[in-house]
Amino acid sequence: MKLTLAGAQFDEQQAIFVSEIVARIKIKLQEGGVEQEKLEDLTASIALSITGVIDDVAGIEVDGREVHPYLTFRTDADELIHCGENANTYEHVYGAMRKLFPTPRSAGS
C-alpha cells in the first residue's frame, strides 16, 4: 500500500470516524441503562478518553514498552492517507456531540 499525505481528506475521514465512535458509545451507554441526565457527560468523557489514546496523547506503556499509534485511513485506491503528524481526533468530539445532543442541557437539569 502506498502512504499518501492528504491533510484535507484525512481530516474529513477523521470527522466521520469520530462521529461513529461517539454514536456507538452513546448507543452502548443507553443499552446499559445509563440515565438520560448522565448520558451526554459520560459519552463525551469516554469519547475524549478514547481519542486521547488514538491521538497518542495518553501515554501508553506496558512492561517498559511504549506504544505510539499513528492513524491512517485506507482508500479505495489501495493507499493509506495520513496528515503528516499525530491525529487530532479529539478536536472532532465536540462536533460529533453537538450532532447527537443538539439541545444544550440547562443548568441544574
Phi, psi and omega in degrees: 000144179270135176264121186237131174281117183211077187305311183294315179295320178299315182296320177298316180295320178301315181298317178296315180302311182293320178302320179292318178300311182298316180298318181291324176298313180301314180300313182294323177294319177297315178299329179278359176085020178295133181296145184305321182290342178260347189299313183295313181296317180293319178300312180297316182298314180293316180299317179293325177295314180295315181293331174298324176290314180300319184280000179065037175251356184272343181069093180255124179210128178225128179051041178079002181252121179273146178238129180235099180291153177220110187282134172224165175232136179275139177251171177292342182271021178057044176227161174250126177260146179217174183251001178087001178203186178298150176296162173229053182299328181304330180292342181265353182297314185293324175296317177295321179296319179298327178289322182276332180233071189292334182261117179298141177286141177277156181300135178084001180262000000 
